[in-house]
Amino acid sequence: MAVLRLFAQAREAAGTGRDVVDGATVDEVLAGARARYAPAFAALLPNCRVWLNGEPARGDEPVGDDDEVAVLPPVSGGAR
């Protein structure tokens, strides 16, 4: 099980900023999150960056109990 951290719109869509999700790879953790959270989370996920332990992640990367998978939606806006 990996720690899943969700930020901004992903956190809002899931209703939580932190969870523990079972999966042997990054893709399996994300699949578990898609099944667990509202459809709005699944719809947002393709546009997000996914990081494993602070580094950009590939879906086939293995994860363990001490790993953190972070989901970062795109940021928009800026100074006016």
N, CA, C and O atoms as a GROMACS GRO file, in nm:
protein
  320
    1MET      N    1   0.084  -0.118   0.000
    1MET     CA    2   0.000   0.000   0.000
    1MET      C    3   0.088   0.124   0.000
    1MET      O    4   0.188   0.132   0.071
    2ALA      N    5   0.049   0.219  -0.080
    2ALA     CA    6   0.124   0.344  -0.089
    2ALA      C    7   0.039   0.457  -0.032
    2ALA      O    8  -0.083   0.450  -0.029
    3VAL      N    9   0.106   0.560   0.014
    3VAL     CA   10   0.036   0.681   0.056
    3VAL      C   11   0.004   0.761  -0.070
    3VAL      O   12   0.093   0.788  -0.150
    4LEU      N   13  -0.121   0.797  -0.086
    4LEU     CA   14  -0.165   0.877  -0.200
    4LEU      C   15  -0.190   1.018  -0.149
    4LEU      O   16  -0.269   1.038  -0.057
    5ARG      N   17  -0.123   1.115  -0.210
    5ARG     CA   18  -0.142   1.257  -0.175
    5ARG      C   19  -0.210   1.325  -0.292
    5ARG      O   20  -0.168   1.310  -0.406
    6LEU      N   21  -0.315   1.399  -0.263
    6LEU     CA   22  -0.393   1.466  -0.366
    6LEU      C   23  -0.392   1.616  -0.339
    6LEU      O   24  -0.404   1.660  -0.225
    7PHE      N   25  -0.377   1.693  -0.445
    7PHE     CA   26  -0.366   1.837  -0.433
    7PHE      C   27  -0.472   1.908  -0.517
    7PHE      O   28  -0.520   1.855  -0.617
    8ALA      N   29  -0.507   2.029  -0.475
    8ALA     CA   30  -0.597   2.121  -0.547
    8ALA      C   31  -0.726   2.052  -0.591
    8ALA      O   32  -0.796   1.995  -0.507
    9GLN      N   33  -0.758   2.055  -0.721
    9GLN     CA   34  -0.885   1.999  -0.769
    9GLN      C   35  -0.894   1.849  -0.744
    9GLN      O   36  -1.004   1.798  -0.724
   10ALA      N   37  -0.783   1.777  -0.746
   10ALA     CA   38  -0.786   1.633  -0.720
   10ALA      C   39  -0.830   1.608  -0.576
   10ALA      O   40  -0.908   1.516  -0.551
   11ARG      N   41  -0.783   1.688  -0.484
   11ARG     CA   42  -0.824   1.676  -0.344
   11ARG      C   43  -0.973   1.706  -0.330
   11ARG      O   44  -1.045   1.635  -0.260
   12GLU      N   45  -1.018   1.810  -0.398
   12GLU     CA   46  -1.160   1.846  -0.391
   12GLU      C   47  -1.248   1.736  -0.451
   12GLU      O   48  -1.352   1.702  -0.394
   13ALA      N   49  -1.207   1.680  -0.564
   13ALA     CA   50  -1.287   1.577  -0.630
   13ALA      C   51  -1.293   1.448  -0.548
   13ALA      O   52  -1.395   1.380  -0.546
   14ALA      N   53  -1.184   1.416  -0.479
   14ALA     CA   54  -1.178   1.293  -0.399
   14ALA      C   55  -1.237   1.312  -0.260
   14ALA      O   56  -1.280   1.215  -0.197
   15GLY      N   57  -1.240   1.434  -0.213
   15GLY     CA   58  -1.289   1.461  -0.079
   15GLY      C   59  -1.188   1.436   0.030
   15GLY      O   60  -1.222   1.430   0.148
   16THR      N   61  -1.062   1.420  -0.009
   16THR     CA   62  -0.953   1.398   0.088
   16THR      C   63  -0.822   1.440   0.024
   16THR      O   64  -0.809   1.439  -0.099
   17GLY      N   65  -0.726   1.475   0.106
   17GLY     CA   66  -0.593   1.510   0.056
   17GLY      C   67  -0.491   1.400   0.075
   17GLY      O   68  -0.380   1.406   0.020
   18ARG      N   69  -0.529   1.298   0.154
   18ARG     CA   70  -0.433   1.190   0.184
   18ARG      C   71  -0.509   1.062   0.209
   18ARG      O   72  -0.613   1.062   0.275
   19ASP      N   73  -0.457   0.952   0.154
   19ASP     CA   74  -0.520   0.822   0.173
   19ASP      C   75  -0.412   0.715   0.156
   19ASP      O   76  -0.300   0.744   0.112
   20VAL      N   77  -0.445   0.595   0.192
   20VAL     CA   78  -0.358   0.480   0.168
   20VAL      C   79  -0.431   0.390   0.070
   20VAL      O   80  -0.545   0.349   0.094
   21VAL      N   81  -0.366   0.358  -0.043
   21VAL     CA   82  -0.429   0.283  -0.150
   21VAL      C   83  -0.342   0.163  -0.186
   21VAL      O   84  -0.220   0.176  -0.202
   22ASP      N   85  -0.404   0.048  -0.199
   22ASP     CA   86  -0.334  -0.074  -0.234
   22ASP      C   87  -0.296  -0.073  -0.381
   22ASP      O   88  -0.371  -0.023  -0.465
   23GLY      N   89  -0.179  -0.127  -0.412
   23GLY     CA   90  -0.134  -0.141  -0.549
   23GLY      C   91   0.014  -0.168  -0.552
   23GLY      O   92   0.089  -0.115  -0.471
   24ALA      N   93   0.058  -0.250  -0.647
   24ALA     CA   94   0.200  -0.284  -0.660
   24ALA      C   95   0.275  -0.188  -0.750
   24ALA      O   96   0.398  -0.183  -0.747
   25THR      N   97   0.200  -0.111  -0.833
   25THR     CA   98   0.262  -0.014  -0.923
   25THR      C   99   0.186   0.119  -0.912
   25THR      O  100   0.079   0.125  -0.852
   26VAL      N  101   0.244   0.222  -0.969
   26VAL     CA  102   0.177   0.352  -0.972
   26VAL      C  103   0.041   0.340  -1.040
   26VAL      O  104  -0.058   0.393  -0.990
   27ASP      N  105   0.035   0.270  -1.154
   27ASP     CA  106  -0.092   0.253  -1.226
   27ASP      C  107  -0.196   0.182  -1.140
   27ASP      O  108  -0.314   0.219  -1.143
   28GLU      N  109  -0.155   0.081  -1.063
   28GLU     CA  110  -0.250   0.010  -0.977
   28GLU      C  111  -0.301   0.098  -0.864
   28GLU      O  112  -0.418   0.090  -0.828
   29VAL      N  113  -0.215   0.181  -0.808
   29VAL     CA  114  -0.259   0.276  -0.704
   29VAL      C  115  -0.360   0.373  -0.762
   29VAL      O  116  -0.463   0.401  -0.699
   30LEU      N  117  -0.333   0.425  -0.882
   30LEU     CA  118  -0.426   0.519  -0.944
   30LEU      C  119  -0.558   0.452  -0.982
   30LEU      O  120  -0.664   0.514  -0.972
   31ALA      N  121  -0.553   0.326  -1.025
   31ALA     CA  122  -0.675   0.252  -1.056
   31ALA      C  123  -0.759   0.234  -0.929
   31ALA      O  124  -0.882   0.246  -0.933
   32GLY      N  125  -0.694   0.206  -0.818
   32GLY     CA  126  -0.765   0.194  -0.692
   32GLY      C  127  -0.829   0.325  -0.650
   32GLY      O  128  -0.940   0.327  -0.597
   33ALA      N  129  -0.759   0.434  -0.674
   33ALA     CA  130  -0.813   0.566  -0.641
   33ALA      C  131  -0.932   0.599  -0.731
   33ALA      O  132  -1.032   0.654  -0.683
   34ARG      N  133  -0.923   0.566  -0.860
   34ARG     CA  134  -1.035   0.590  -0.951
   34ARG      C  135  -1.160   0.516  -0.904
   34ARG      O  136  -1.271   0.570  -0.908
   35ALA      N  137  -1.142   0.393  -0.859
   35ALA     CA  138  -1.255   0.312  -0.813
   35ALA      C  139  -1.312   0.365  -0.681
   35ALA      O  140  -1.432   0.353  -0.656
   36ARG      N  141  -1.228   0.422  -0.597
   36ARG     CA  142  -1.268   0.466  -0.464
   36ARG      C  143  -1.338   0.601  -0.463
   36ARG      O  144  -1.429   0.623  -0.383
   37TYR      N  145  -1.296   0.693  -0.551
   37TYR     CA  146  -1.344   0.830  -0.546
   37TYR      C  147  -1.449   0.858  -0.652
   37TYR      O  148  -1.475   0.776  -0.739
   38ALA      N  149  -1.508   0.977  -0.643
   38ALA     CA  150  -1.615   1.019  -0.733
   38ALA      C  151  -1.568   1.022  -0.878
   38ALA      O  152  -1.449   1.035  -0.905
   39PRO      N  153  -1.663   1.009  -0.972
   39PRO     CA  154  -1.628   1.015  -1.114
   39PRO      C  155  -1.553   1.144  -1.152
   39PRO      O  156  -1.477   1.144  -1.249
   40ALA      N  157  -1.574   1.251  -1.078
   40ALA     CA  158  -1.502   1.376  -1.108
   40ALA      C  159  -1.352   1.358  -1.092
   40ALA      O  160  -1.274   1.420  -1.164
   41PHE      N  161  -1.310   1.273  -0.998
   41PHE     CA  162  -1.167   1.246  -0.980
   41PHE      C  163  -1.111   1.172  -1.101
   41PHE      O  164  -1.006   1.209  -1.154
   42ALA      N  165  -1.181   1.070  -1.146
   42ALA     CA  166  -1.136   0.992  -1.262
   42ALA      C  167  -1.128   1.080  -1.386
   42ALA      O  168  -1.037   1.064  -1.468
   43ALA      N  169  -1.223   1.173  -1.402
   43ALA     CA  170  -1.222   1.262  -1.518
   43ALA      C  171  -1.104   1.359  -1.514
   43ALA      O  172  -1.053   1.398  -1.619
   44LEU      N  173  -1.063   1.398  -1.396
   44LEU     CA  174  -0.953   1.494  -1.380
   44LEU      C  175  -0.815   1.428  -1.397
   44LEU      O  176  -0.721   1.492  -1.442
   45LEU      N  177  -0.805   1.303  -1.362
   45LEU     CA  178  -0.676   1.234  -1.354
   45LEU      C  179  -0.593   1.238  -1.483
   45LEU      O  180  -0.471   1.255  -1.474
   46PRO      N  181  -0.651   1.222  -1.603
   46PRO     CA  182  -0.568   1.225  -1.724
   46PRO      C  183  -0.490   1.355  -1.745
   46PRO      O  184  -0.390   1.356  -1.816
   47ASN      N  185  -0.536   1.464  -1.685
   47ASN     CA  186  -0.470   1.593  -1.701
   47ASN      C  187  -0.368   1.622  -1.591
   47ASN      O  188  -0.305   1.728  -1.592
   48CYS      N  189  -0.352   1.532  -1.497
   48CYS     CA  190  -0.266   1.554  -1.381
   48CYS      C  191  -0.125   1.501  -1.403
   48CYS      O  192  -0.101   1.413  -1.485
   49ARG      N  193  -0.032   1.558  -1.328
   49ARG     CA  194   0.103   1.504  -1.318
   49ARG      C  195   0.103   1.409  -1.200
   49ARG      O  196   0.039   1.434  -1.098
   50VAL      N  197   0.176   1.299  -1.214
   50VAL     CA  198   0.186   1.202  -1.106
   50VAL      C  199   0.333   1.189  -1.069
   50VAL      O  200   0.420   1.172  -1.154
   51TRP      N  201   0.358   1.197  -0.939
   51TRP     CA  202   0.494   1.190  -0.887
   51TRP      C  203   0.504   1.075  -0.789
   51TRP      O  204   0.410   1.045  -0.715
   52LEU      N  205   0.619   1.010  -0.788
   52LEU     CA  206   0.648   0.904  -0.693
   52LEU      C  207   0.768   0.948  -0.611
   52LEU      O  208   0.878   0.965  -0.663
   53ASN      N  209   0.746   0.967  -0.482
   53ASN     CA  210   0.852   1.010  -0.391
   53ASN      C  211   0.925   1.134  -0.439
   53ASN      O  212   1.047   1.144  -0.430
   54GLY      N  213   0.847   1.230  -0.491
   54GLY     CA  214   0.904   1.359  -0.531
   54GLY      C  215   0.965   1.363  -0.668
   54GLY      O  216   1.028   1.463  -0.704
   55GLU      N  217   0.949   1.257  -0.747
   55GLU     CA  218   1.003   1.252  -0.883
   55GLU      C  219   0.892   1.215  -0.979
   55GLU      O  220   0.800   1.143  -0.941
   56PRO      N  221   0.898   1.264  -1.105
   56PRO     CA  222   0.797   1.225  -1.203
   56PRO      C  223   0.788   1.072  -1.212
   56PRO      O  224   0.890   1.003  -1.215
   57ALA      N  225   0.665   1.022  -1.218
   57ALA     CA  226   0.644   0.876  -1.212
   57ALA      C  227   0.601   0.819  -1.346
   57ALA      O  228   0.534   0.885  -1.426
   58ARG      N  229   0.643   0.696  -1.369
   58ARG     CA  230   0.591   0.614  -1.480
   58ARG      C  231   0.489   0.518  -1.419
   58ARG      O  232   0.501   0.480  -1.303
   59GLY      N  233   0.390   0.481  -1.496
   59GLY     CA  234   0.285   0.394  -1.446
   59GLY      C  235   0.331   0.257  -1.402
   59GLY      O  236   0.271   0.197  -1.313
   60ASP      N  237   0.438   0.207  -1.464
   60ASP     CA  238   0.483   0.072  -1.432
   60ASP      C  239   0.582   0.066  -1.315
   60ASP      O  240   0.631  -0.041  -1.281
   61GLU      N  241   0.610   0.181  -1.256
   61GLU     CA  242   0.704   0.182  -1.143
   61GLU      C  243   0.643   0.113  -1.022
   61GLU      O  244   0.527   0.137  -0.988
   62PRO      N  245   0.721   0.027  -0.956
   62PRO     CA  246   0.669  -0.041  -0.836
   62PRO      C  247   0.658   0.055  -0.718
   62PRO      O  248   0.735   0.150  -0.705
   63VAL      N  249   0.560   0.028  -0.632
   63VAL     CA  250   0.543   0.106  -0.509
   63VAL      C  251   0.532   0.012  -0.391
   63VAL      O  252   0.487  -0.102  -0.403
   64GLY      N  253   0.576   0.062  -0.277
   64GLY     CA  254   0.569  -0.015  -0.154
   64GLY      C  255   0.508   0.068  -0.042
   64GLY      O  256   0.461   0.179  -0.064
   65ASP      N  257   0.511   0.012   0.078
   65ASP     CA  258   0.448   0.076   0.193
   65ASP      C  259   0.508   0.211   0.229
   65ASP      O  260   0.439   0.296   0.285
   66ASP      N  261   0.633   0.233   0.197
   66ASP     CA  262   0.700   0.358   0.233
   66ASP      C  263   0.698   0.461   0.121
   66ASP      O  264   0.761   0.566   0.133
   67ASP      N  265   0.626   0.432   0.014
   67ASP     CA  266   0.625   0.522  -0.101
   67ASP      C  267   0.506   0.617  -0.099
   67ASP      O  268   0.401   0.586  -0.042
   68GLU      N  269   0.525   0.733  -0.162
   68GLU     CA  270   0.420   0.834  -0.173
   68GLU      C  271   0.394   0.863  -0.320
   68GLU      O  272   0.485   0.901  -0.394
   69VAL      N  273   0.269   0.846  -0.360
   69VAL     CA  274   0.225   0.882  -0.495
   69VAL      C  275   0.146   1.012  -0.483
   69VAL      O  276   0.048   1.018  -0.410
   70ALA      N  277   0.190   1.113  -0.555
   70ALA     CA  278   0.125   1.245  -0.548
   70ALA      C  279   0.058   1.276  -0.682
   70ALA      O  280   0.116   1.252  -0.788
   71VAL      N  281  -0.064   1.329  -0.675
   71VAL     CA  282  -0.140   1.367  -0.793
   71VAL      C  283  -0.154   1.518  -0.792
   71VAL      O  284  -0.212   1.576  -0.701
   72LEU      N  285  -0.098   1.582  -0.896
   72LEU     CA  286  -0.094   1.728  -0.906
   72LEU      C  287  -0.169   1.774  -1.031
   72LEU      O  288  -0.119   1.754  -1.142
   73PRO      N  289  -0.285   1.833  -1.015
   73PRO     CA  290  -0.359   1.884  -1.131
   73PRO      C  291  -0.286   2.003  -1.194
   73PRO      O  292  -0.200   2.064  -1.131
   74PRO      N  293  -0.320   2.034  -1.319
   74PRO     CA  294  -0.260   2.152  -1.381
   74PRO      C  295  -0.299   2.278  -1.304
   74PRO      O  296  -0.408   2.287  -1.249
   75VAL      N  297  -0.210   2.372  -1.303
   75VAL     CA  298  -0.234   2.499  -1.235
   75VAL      C  299  -0.267   2.603  -1.340
   75VAL      O  300  -0.202   2.612  -1.444
   76SER      N  301  -0.369   2.681  -1.312
   76SER     CA  302  -0.405   2.788  -1.405
   76SER      C  303  -0.418   2.917  -1.328
   76SER      O  304  -0.417   2.918  -1.204
   77GLY      N  305  -0.431   3.024  -1.400
   77GLY     CA  306  -0.445   3.154  -1.336
   77GLY      C  307  -0.314   3.228  -1.336
   77GLY      O  308  -0.222   3.195  -1.412
   78GLY      N  309  -0.305   3.327  -1.252
   78GLY     CA  310  -0.184   3.408  -1.244
   78GLY      C  311  -0.217   3.547  -1.198
   78GLY      O  312  -0.331   3.577  -1.163
   79ALA      N  313  -0.118   3.631  -1.198
   79ALA     CA  314  -0.136   3.769  -1.153
   79ALA      C  315  -0.214   3.847  -1.258
   79ALA      O  316  -0.201   3.823  -1.378
   80ARG      N  317  -0.294   3.938  -1.212
   80ARG     CA  318  -0.370   4.024  -1.304
   80ARG      C  319  -0.324   4.166  -1.287
   80ARG      O  320  -0.375   4.256  -1.354
   0.00000   0.00000   0.00000
